Amino acid sequence: MFHAEGVTKSYRSKSVLRGANLTVERGESVALVGENGAGKSTFMNICAGVLTPDSGTIRIDGSLGWCPQQPGLVDLLNAEEHLNLLAAGTTDPVAARTRALDMLDVLGFDLADTTVSRDLSGGQRQKLNLALTLLDDPQVLLLDEPYQGFDHGTYVNLWDQIARWTDEGRAVIVITHLLAERNRVSRVAEVANGVIAEVT
């Protein structure tokens, strides 16, 4: 469902990715780990299509959902307005909005809250960010530390949701520093020295 092969990326004279490869099958979840600066977010941004690799190929079978580390929200819109605006651009706005609302409910976000996004807490912004990822019913999910600012209960709910997504046949890649959760994913892969290797 997801296949990256030979992905390279350099910034000026610094080589960050030197031929990164990763395959994720339908119904599989992969935790992507590595030290700060190892290239995890660079790899994911390339996979999401917001950064161009120097070389390599990305193949994704099905629709893509991307949850970046920094929420891409409009400062002066509240949650309801985000859903209405972005769902309108999908093939089925009603279904898209329902998916996002269901995710907000799982994460404990009160949609009655009319606070504009710039005034939300970091955790609330990230909940909205994650819900918007689901609008177009993605079959491949790229999640870059999606739990930032979550309390423990919401954090557990997120991992339960990831398990449900894989049970539905979706492919999930999640960047995390929390190896204690490695039992919640199918595989763990580490970005180090510009390549990706499976952790056994």
C-alpha positions in Angstrom: 0.0 0.0 0.0 3.0 2.3 0.7 6.4 2.0 -0.8 9.4 4.3 -0.6 12.6 3.4 -2.4 16.0 5.0 -2.6 14.9 8.3 -1.1 17.7 10.8 -0.8 17.7 14.4 0.5 20.5 16.9 1.2 20.4 20.4 2.6 23.4 22.4 1.2 26.3 20.1 2.0 24.6 18.0 4.6 23.1 14.7 3.5 20.1 13.8 5.6 18.7 10.8 3.7 21.0 8.5 1.8 18.7 5.9 0.1 15.8 5.4 2.5 13.5 2.5 1.8 10.2 1.6 3.5 7.3 -0.6 2.6 4.0 -0.8 4.6 1.3 -3.2 3.7 -2.4 -2.9 4.0 -3.5 -3.3 7.7 0.0 -2.7 9.0 1.3 0.0 11.3 5.0 1.1 11.5 6.6 3.2 14.2 9.3 5.4 12.8 12.0 6.2 15.4 15.4 7.8 15.5 17.4 10.6 17.1 16.5 14.2 16.7 17.7 15.4 13.4 18.0 11.9 12.0 15.6 12.7 9.1 12.3 11.3 10.3 10.2 14.4 9.5 12.1 15.0 6.3 11.3 11.5 5.1 7.6 11.9 6.1 7.4 15.4 4.4 8.7 13.8 1.2 6.2 11.0 1.5 3.4 13.6 2.0 4.5 15.4 -1.2 5.3 18.7 0.6 9.1 18.3 0.1 10.9 17.2 -3.0 13.5 14.4 -2.7 16.8 14.7 -4.5 16.2 11.2 -5.8 14.0 8.1 -5.1 10.4 7.2 -5.6 7.2 7.1 -3.4 4.3 4.9 -4.4 1.0 5.1 -2.5 -2.0 3.0 -3.4 -5.1 4.8 -2.3 -5.8 8.2 -0.7 -3.3 9.8 1.7 -3.8 11.5 5.1 -1.0 13.5 6.6 -0.8 14.9 10.1 2.2 17.2 10.3 4.0 17.9 13.6 3.0 21.6 13.4 -0.8 21.9 12.8 -1.7 23.6 9.6 -4.6 25.6 11.0 -6.1 29.0 10.1 -5.6 31.2 13.2 -8.9 33.0 13.0 -11.1 29.9 12.3 -12.6 27.7 15.1 -13.0 23.9 14.8 -16.4 24.0 13.3 -15.3 26.5 10.6 -12.3 24.3 9.8 -14.5 21.3 9.2 -17.0 23.1 7.1 -14.3 24.8 4.9 -12.1 21.8 4.3 -14.9 19.2 4.1 -16.4 21.2 1.2 -13.4 20.3 -0.9 -13.9 16.6 -0.6 -15.9 14.2 -2.8 -18.5 13.7 0.0 -18.5 16.6 2.4 -21.1 15.1 4.7 -19.2 11.9 5.2 -15.9 13.8 5.5 -17.3 16.0 8.3 -18.7 13.0 10.1 -15.3 11.3 10.1 -13.7 14.3 11.5 -16.4 14.8 14.1 -16.1 11.1 15.2 -12.3 11.6 15.6 -12.8 14.7 17.7 -15.2 12.8 19.9 -12.6 10.0 20.4 -10.1 12.6 21.4 -12.4 14.4 23.7 -12.6 17.7 21.8 -15.8 19.6 22.5 -17.0 21.0 19.1 -19.2 23.4 21.0 -16.0 25.3 21.8 -15.9 28.3 19.5 -12.4 29.3 20.4 -10.4 30.3 17.3 -7.5 28.0 16.7 -4.7 30.5 17.6 -6.2 30.6 21.1 -6.5 26.8 21.6 -4.0 24.9 23.7 -1.3 22.9 22.0 -3.1 19.7 22.7 -6.4 21.0 21.4 -4.8 22.3 18.2 -3.2 18.9 17.7 -6.6 17.1 18.1 -8.1 19.3 15.4 -5.1 18.7 13.2 -5.5 15.0 13.5 -9.2 15.1 12.9 -8.7 17.0 9.7 -6.3 14.3 8.5 -9.3 12.0 8.1 -11.6 14.2 6.0 -10.9 12.4 2.7 -11.1 8.8 4.1 -7.3 8.1 3.7 -6.1 4.6 3.2 -2.5 5.5 4.1 -1.9 7.7 7.2 1.3 9.6 7.9 1.4 10.8 11.5 4.3 12.9 12.7 4.2 12.7 16.5 0.4 13.2 16.5 0.0 13.0 20.3 1.9 16.3 21.1 0.1 17.9 24.1 -2.3 15.0 24.7 -3.1 14.0 28.3 -2.6 10.3 29.1 -6.2 9.3 28.5 -6.3 10.9 25.0 -2.9 9.4 24.3 -4.2 5.9 25.0 -7.3 6.6 22.9 -5.1 7.6 20.0 -3.2 4.3 20.0 -6.5 2.4 20.3 -7.7 4.4 17.2 -4.5 3.5 15.3 -5.3 -0.2 16.0 -8.8 0.3 14.6 -7.4 1.9 11.5 -5.1 -1.1 10.8 -8.0 -3.5 11.5 -9.9 -1.6 8.8 -7.1 -2.3 6.4 -5.4 1.1 6.4 -1.6 1.5 6.5 -0.2 3.7 9.2 3.2 5.2 9.7 3.7 7.1 13.0 6.8 9.0 14.1 7.3 8.5 17.8 10.0 8.7 20.4 8.1 6.5 22.8 9.4 2.9 22.3 7.3 1.8 25.2 4.5 1.7 22.7 6.2 -0.6 20.2 3.8 -3.4 21.2 1.0 -1.3 19.7 2.4 -1.4 16.2 3.2 -4.1 13.7 6.9 -3.1 13.2 9.4 -0.5 14.4 11.8 1.0 11.9 14.7 3.4 12.8 16.1 6.2 10.7 19.9 6.4 11.3 22.8 7.5 9.1 20.3 8.4 6.3 18.8 5.0 5.9 15.8 3.1 7.4 16.4 -0.2 9.1 13.9 -2.4 10.9 14.4 -2.7 14.7 14.2 -6.3 15.9 
